[in-house]
Amino acid sequence: RRARRPPRPVNVFRRGPRRGRAAAAARRGPPPGGRGRPPGPGAGSQHRYPDLVTTDPAGDDESVFGEVWPLVREWRRLWRGHSAQGRGLEWVSTRARILELELELLEERGMTLPPETEPLRGLDRAAQLNWRREALADFRRRRARLELLRLLRRALSPWSWRR
């Protein structure tokens, strides 16, 4: 008799191709009775899921997002005008504000942000929240350091106090 190998651990964070019955069901689509994931709040809506925020605006955003709409609008405005890399105090402050908005949308409002295409649940949501919390703490430290350096530069520069 051959010894049995222990089962391989399941990596819940891996996003590989689906296999088995779940994959076949996903390829076929929802059952004929219309039982599947809800498509969105209205029949003419461009949103597949009402809790999924997109970077591109749609005509019915205000009605879909409801009370979350001001946060989504501010997040889109900041995200559109923000470059991928930067070093200055203004860039770091904007990035910190974007992360604050993302945390509020994810944690308190239950929304999902790009690049996700389906609502986050369980461990995926927790992972998104954790890395954003850590990044926000890093950016707040960077902002405090940059503000201190700016203050020191102004204090030590001759004649800067006259301005």
C-alpha positions as CSV (number, residue, x, y, z in Angstrom):
1,R,0.0,0.0,0.0
2,R,1.1,3.5,-0.8
3,A,1.1,6.1,1.9
4,R,-1.4,9.0,1.3
5,R,0.0,12.5,1.0
6,P,-1.6,15.1,3.1
7,P,-3.9,17.5,1.3
8,R,-2.4,20.7,-0.1
9,P,-3.3,23.9,1.8
10,V,-5.8,26.1,0.0
11,N,-4.5,29.6,-0.8
12,V,-7.6,31.9,-0.4
13,F,-5.7,34.9,-1.9
14,R,-4.9,33.2,-5.2
15,R,-6.9,34.4,-8.1
16,G,-6.3,31.6,-10.6
17,P,-8.8,30.1,-13.0
18,R,-11.9,28.5,-11.6
19,R,-12.2,24.7,-11.8
20,G,-14.9,22.2,-11.4
21,R,-18.7,22.9,-11.0
22,A,-18.3,26.5,-10.0
23,A,-16.4,27.2,-13.2
24,A,-18.9,25.5,-15.4
25,A,-21.7,27.4,-13.7
26,A,-19.9,30.7,-14.1
27,R,-19.4,30.0,-17.9
28,R,-23.1,29.1,-18.4
29,G,-24.3,32.2,-16.6
30,P,-27.3,32.5,-14.3
31,P,-30.0,29.9,-14.4
32,P,-33.0,30.5,-16.7
33,G,-35.3,31.6,-13.8
34,G,-33.2,34.7,-13.4
35,R,-31.7,33.5,-10.1
36,G,-28.2,34.9,-9.9
37,R,-26.5,37.9,-8.6
38,P,-28.6,41.1,-8.7
39,P,-27.8,43.2,-11.7
40,G,-28.2,46.6,-10.1
41,P,-30.9,49.0,-8.8
42,G,-32.7,49.7,-12.1
43,A,-33.4,48.0,-15.3
44,G,-31.7,50.7,-17.4
45,S,-28.8,51.1,-14.9
46,Q,-25.2,50.9,-16.2
47,H,-24.1,49.5,-12.8
48,R,-23.9,45.7,-12.5
49,Y,-23.5,46.0,-8.7
50,P,-24.8,49.0,-6.7
51,D,-21.9,48.7,-4.2
52,L,-19.1,48.7,-6.8
53,V,-17.5,52.1,-7.4
54,T,-16.0,52.7,-10.9
55,T,-13.5,55.3,-12.0
56,D,-15.7,56.3,-15.0
57,P,-18.8,58.2,-14.2
58,A,-22.2,57.0,-15.4
59,G,-25.4,58.9,-15.9
60,D,-27.2,57.3,-12.9
61,D,-24.4,57.5,-10.3
62,E,-26.2,59.9,-8.0
63,S,-29.3,57.7,-7.8
64,V,-27.3,54.5,-7.5
65,F,-24.8,55.6,-4.8
66,G,-27.3,57.7,-2.8
67,E,-25.8,59.1,0.4
68,V,-22.4,57.8,-0.6
69,W,-22.4,59.9,-3.7
70,P,-20.4,62.9,-2.3
71,L,-17.6,60.6,-1.2
72,V,-17.5,58.9,-4.5
73,R,-17.5,62.2,-6.4
74,E,-14.6,63.5,-4.2
75,W,-12.7,60.2,-4.6
76,R,-13.0,60.3,-8.4
77,R,-11.9,64.0,-8.5
78,L,-8.9,63.4,-6.4
79,W,-7.9,60.2,-8.2
80,R,-8.2,61.7,-11.6
81,G,-6.0,64.7,-10.8
82,H,-3.4,62.6,-8.8
83,S,-0.2,61.4,-10.5
84,A,1.1,57.9,-9.8
85,Q,4.3,59.1,-8.2
86,G,5.3,62.2,-6.4
87,R,7.4,63.5,-3.6
88,G,6.1,66.9,-2.4
89,L,3.9,67.8,0.6
90,E,0.9,68.5,-1.6
91,W,1.2,65.1,-3.3
92,V,1.5,63.2,0.0
93,S,-1.4,65.1,1.5
94,T,-3.6,64.3,-1.5
95,R,-2.6,60.6,-1.4
96,A,-3.4,60.5,2.3
97,R,-6.9,62.0,1.6
98,I,-7.5,59.4,-1.2
99,L,-6.7,56.6,1.2
100,E,-8.9,58.1,3.9
101,L,-11.8,58.2,1.5
102,E,-11.1,54.7,0.3
103,L,-11.1,53.4,3.9
104,E,-14.4,55.1,4.6
105,L,-16.0,53.8,1.4
106,L,-14.7,50.2,2.1
107,E,-15.1,50.0,5.8
108,E,-18.0,52.1,6.9
109,R,-20.1,52.2,3.7
110,G,-19.4,48.6,2.4
111,M,-18.4,49.7,-1.1
112,T,-15.9,48.1,-3.4
113,L,-13.2,50.1,-5.3
114,P,-11.4,49.5,-8.6
115,P,-9.7,47.4,-9.9
116,E,-12.2,44.9,-8.5
117,T,-15.0,43.9,-10.8
118,E,-17.2,42.2,-8.2
119,P,-18.1,43.2,-4.6
120,L,-15.5,42.2,-2.0
121,R,-16.5,39.8,0.7
122,G,-14.7,38.2,3.7
123,L,-11.0,37.8,3.5
124,D,-10.6,39.8,0.3
125,R,-12.2,42.8,1.9
126,A,-10.1,42.4,5.1
127,A,-6.9,42.3,2.9
128,Q,-7.9,45.5,1.1
129,L,-8.6,47.2,4.4
130,N,-5.3,46.1,6.0
131,W,-3.0,47.3,3.2
132,R,-4.9,50.7,3.0
133,R,-4.6,51.2,6.7
134,E,-0.9,50.5,6.6
135,A,-0.4,52.8,3.6
136,L,-2.4,55.6,5.3
137,A,-0.2,55.3,8.4
138,D,2.9,55.5,6.2
139,F,1.7,58.6,4.3
140,R,0.7,60.3,7.5
141,R,4.2,59.8,8.8
142,R,5.7,61.1,5.6
143,R,3.4,64.1,5.7
144,A,4.4,65.0,9.3
145,R,8.1,64.6,8.3
146,L,7.7,66.9,5.3
147,E,5.8,69.5,7.3
148,L,8.6,69.5,9.9
149,L,11.2,69.9,7.2
150,R,9.3,72.7,5.6
151,L,9.1,74.5,9.0
152,L,12.8,74.0,9.7
153,R,13.7,75.2,6.2
154,R,11.7,78.4,6.7
155,A,13.1,79.0,10.2
156,L,16.7,78.5,9.1
157,S,16.5,80.5,5.9
158,P,17.7,84.0,6.2
159,W,15.0,86.7,5.9
160,S,12.3,84.1,5.4
161,W,10.5,85.4,8.6
162,R,10.0,88.8,6.8
163,R,7.6,87.3,4.2
